[in-house]
Amino acid sequence: MKRELIKISEFRRRRWGENGTPPCSQAIRNYIRDGKLPGEQIGKLWYIDWAAFNKSAGNELVAMVLKGAA
């Protein structure tokens, strides 16, 4: 599966749009650490795996499997 890593700011824009109310960046980093969102830290920056996020479509079991496959 091809990965598409995007910054947290881009994730917030794509997921909630310009007028949405997304969680703060720290909360999203915690979701990545806890395994609730597919992503990783590279250096000091955090990235969301957009391809894995779209494939999981809110299904937590699928998200766990995709996280293990990465």
Helices and strands as residue ranges (DSSP letters): E 5-7, H 8-16, H 25-34, E 39-42, E 45-49, H 50-56, H 60-69
